[in-house]
């Protein structure tokens, strides 16, 4: 497939709409060219594993891998992240939550999540596993509001893992700003889930120990403002009169 020479500067939603997964894969390859050979090998191995684990997963209208690619590309391009562990963890941030048994294999046993994290540590190092653990949702109490528990988990787990904040805010941006690209009932349910998290992420991103430059932080805060505008447009519409 032929891609335009300006693919490296195209907005990711435009790449997704026009070129789909092949375009995002090519954009990922363009982004990792500036890394050394060992880093490119690790990043490609993480992408291959993510593609294998999520091969049958869909995210509304698209392959789930598109979401993982956008999370990683956003960190490299917009957040200027050059820490390979962080990008690897970004590609695999849903692997333990969504596919623990496949990841752990024969070692899954009675605690597939722990076994999956151990498998990640063996393959990509303990730090990658720790970052993925920080952005992996725990089992929720069915007697309590699920979205409230999600918000509590995000705030608590990211409080102590500055680099995990970077992964999670890229994930949140893809889900939040990207809500406008969704269709069906998931639009409103996603907006209700994510809108209360905007102030949480504003506070986390603004912390001195969040390892991003001042310019990148300003970019992210502007994206959070945009996400909030979109949530409000979806949720604050006056009821239609019949």
Secondary structure, DSSP 8 states (H G I E B T S, - for coil): ----TTGGGS-HHHHHHHHHHHHHHHHHHHHHTTS-HHHHHHHHHHHHHHHHHTTT-EETTEEHHHHHHHHHHHHHHTS----HHHHHHHHTTTHHHH-HHHHHGGG-TT-HHHHHHHHHHHHH-HHHHHHHHHTS-----TTS-HHHHHHHHHHHHHHS-HHHHHHHHHHHHHHHGGGGG--TTHHHHHHHHHHTTHHHHHHHHHSTTS-S-HHHHHHHHHHHHHHHHHHHHHHS------
